[in-house]
Amino acid sequence: MTYIDSAILDLTEWLCHKVQLLTGRTNVWLAVQLTNLSIIVYFVWAGAYFWSSDVAARIALALFCGGLLYLLTQTIFKVSIEAYEHNAYRRVAKGFRNPRRVREVSLRIPFLTLSFVLFYPIRLVYINFRVHKALLSYSLIVLTTVVLYLLACDPLAPCVGKLREWLRGAAPSRLPASESPH
């Protein structure tokens, strides 16, 4: 399974480099955006459960989600994307590989396994019984798997991105106020 993990990680890093050259956005930026999406999906899942539960479970769930939101503001949301990217750039400039490549193998492989093993059962449950909560739960597993792979990649050096350069070139240039025709 480590060979599959390594191959997927190499493919993910190659794709991240292509996306960075095209857009100027790093794998760190993409991982943070997907983390935000997974947080939204989690709260949608909690909301779906909220409506189908009794009053005591609703209160417990509301307290848990409130506490979780507070913890997120104190941890994940406290550090900016630029700080994460700066640390990644500094590490790469020193010639170091991402320590998450090795350190989080034991976390990536179970999530990868769950993503593959649960695909068919979740698909069957969703198609046959229309259980939307199962689809939300599975999407959290897949999003977490993708984020784990994105965070284990090394970014390229900072660049503007071909798409931004193309858009800048296509936009009409503005003349300074002294040169504008009146």
N, C-alpha and C positions, 0 to 999 in steps of 0.2 A: 504494500500500500504506500510505502514511502516513495517508491518510484513514480507512482501516479501523482502523489502530492507534489513531488519535485517537478514533474512535467507540467502540471497545471500551474504551478507557481512560475515557472519559466515562461509559459505562454501568457500568463497574466501580466508579467513584467514587460514582455515584448509589446503586448497590446497597450499597456499604460504608457510606454515610451512613444508609441505611434500617436496615441491620443494627446500626449503632452506636446509633441511636435506640431500637431494640427491645431490644438486649442490654446496651448500655453498653460493648461491646468495639469497639476500633478496627480499622482495616485492618492496622495494624502488628501487633497481637496475632494476628490471623488469619494474616498472612504468616509470623510466627514459628512458629505451630502447624503450618502447612503445610510450612514448612522442616524442622521436626522430623519430620513424616511422610515427607517425601522422603528424609531421612537414613535413616530406618528402612527404607523401600523399597529404597534403595541397598544397605544391608547385607543385606537379604533376597535381592536380586539377586546380590550377591557370594557369599552362602551357597549359593545355587542353583548358581552356577558352580563353587564350591568342591567340591561333591560329585561333579561330573562331570569333574573334571580330574585330571591326574597329580600326583605328590608334589611335584615342583619348582614347578609352577604353584600348588599349594596353599600352599606355604611363601611364595612371592612374594606371593600374594594376602593371606595372613595378615599379612605384614609391611606391605604397603601399607595394608590396612584399619586396622591398629594405628596406623600413622603418621598416617593420615587422622583417626582418632578423637582422637589427641593434638592435632593441629592444630585440630580443631573445638573442643576444650576451651579452647584458647588464643585463639580468635578469636570465633566465633559464640556459643558458650555462655558467654563471659566477661561480656558486657554483658547486663543484665536487660531484660526487655520494657518495664518502667517507664521506663528510661533512654531507650530508643528512642522511646517515646510522648511523653515529656517534651520531647525534641528536636523532634518533629513538632509538638506543641502550641505550643512557643515560636516555631517558624518561622511557623506559621499566624497566631499572635497578632501577629507583626510585619508581616503582610500579604504574606509571600513564598509563592510557589507551590513545590511540591516540585521540586527540581532534577532528580530522576530522570525526570520527565515528558519532558524534552528529552534529557538526557544518555544515557539507556538505550534510546532509540528503535532504535539500531543493534543492540541486543541483543534487544529484544522482538520485532521483526519477523521475524528468522530463526527464533526459537522458535515464534512464531505460525504461520509458514509450515510448519515441521516438524510442528506439531500437526495442521494440516489435511491436508498432503500425505501423511503417514504413516498417517493414520487407516484408510483403506481397505486398504492392503497389510498392515498389522499385524493388522487384523481378519481378512483372508483367511488369513494364516499361522496365526493362533491357532485359527480355526474348522476349517481343513482339516488342519493338522498338530499341533495342540495344543502349540505351542511357548510355554510359560509365560514363558520369559525374554524373548521379544519383547514380551509384554504388560507385564512389569515395566519394560523399557527405555522403552517408550512412555509409561507412567505417570510416569516421571521427567521426560520431556520436557514433558508436560502440567502436572505440578505446578510445574516451573520456570517455565513460561509464566504460570501463574496467580499465582505469587509475584511475578514481575516486574511484573505489572499491579497487584497489591495494593500493592506498595512504592512505586509511582509516584503513588498517590492521596494526597490530603490528608484528614486526619481532621477531624471537627467538634470543637467545644469539648467538654471532658470532660462526660459526663452519666451518670446512674445507669442509665437504660434503662427503658422501659415494662414490660418483662417482669420485671425485678427488683423494681420498685415494686409490680407486681401480686402477685408472690410474697410480698413482705413484708407486703402488706395482707391476703393470704389466710392467712398464718401466725398462729396464736393468740398474742396478746401475753402476755408473762410479767409477773406481778405482782411488785413488790419483796417481799423476804422479810418485811418488817414488815406488809404488807397481805395476805399469803397466809392463806387460811382454814384453821384447824386444828381 
